Amino acid sequence: MPHATQQADVATAELDSALRGGPFHVALRAAIAARGLPLQRVQHHLTRYGVKVGVTSLSYWQQGARRPQRPESLRAVRALEEILQLPEESLIRLLAEAEERSVAQRPAARSYRSFVEASGVLEQLLADLESSLDSGLHSLGLHERVRVGPRRELAGRESHHIVRAHRDGIDRYMAVHYGDPGCAPDRMTVHALENCRIGRVRRHHETGMLVAELLFGTRLRSGDTFLFRYGVEDGTAGVSREYVRDFGVAGGQYALQVRFDENALPVRCHRFTQHSAAAPRSGRQELRLTGGHHSVHLVEPRMRSGIVGIGWDWE
């Protein structure tokens, strides 16, 4: 018994050290070892929290081969903090720090920490609006037009959605807008442009997030299609350098156009993709500004899950 007690003391000491200094995968491995839980048992506990994560994924996480990235995975990390009896946000903090170190060499953009924080805030705002990440709608097409103003700011955007309901009774869509760093969501406005009207609106200053309820005025049955259009007026932040769209699931066609004020034209533009916020950027391709329209665009015939965007450089 003394030997077992000594082993427990060593495991506890290793866990305390890992929680202080990380990295994430070492702390997770130490926490699982300290509680003496096999991965199958950890998975079982997660299902009781309503979170589905495979044993293979858990193994990859504690080995450092992969990191939790999607909203479902981040929910699992928060559940693990309770299951493994860890301080609240201890694993989430280490995860964000690990990812920030890994992206330190990337061009200036929204950090992984902000994505982690925003995912939790989005869930809270959606819950406040009695909604969830599963909107009940599948995207058949999304066309976005982004405007960059004379101060090089993200002036606003317009989104045209084509969706299909995958369950009965869907009568609304939750529009989400992320402003650039330093933005003021309280000064943003949302406009219903076609086949919808504005319902409740929620804002979160720290993450620059705005969530607006778009009401269809009709209830869709499973299989029904619907078209609607809305716009967001922003213009509340400083210099904008990119616009990104994160797709949690695969969808239909996506088209993005960025138009610049004629008195504030960038020196170069490019498109890019990322498998996730934690992954390196790839698929970089230079985009040429069109003459009189001062715009660039990209078209994805069929969107895969992940991130796609357009970035630009100023003089």
Secondary structure, DSSP 8 states (H G I E B T S, - for coil): -HHHHHHHHHHHHHHHHHHHH--HHHHHHHHHHHHT--HHHHHHHHHHTT----HHHHHHHHHTS----SHHHHHHHHHHHHHTT--TTHHHHHHHHHHHHHTTTS-S---HHHHHHHHHHHHHHHHHTT--S--SEEEEEEEEEEEE-TTS-EEEEEEEEEEEESSTTEEEEEEEEE--TT--GGG-EEEEEES-EEEEEEEETTTTEEEEEEEEEEEE-TT-EEEEEEEEE---SS---EEEEEESS--SEEEEEEEE-TTS--SEEEEEEESSTTS--EEEEEE---TTT-EEEEEESS--SEEEEEEEE--
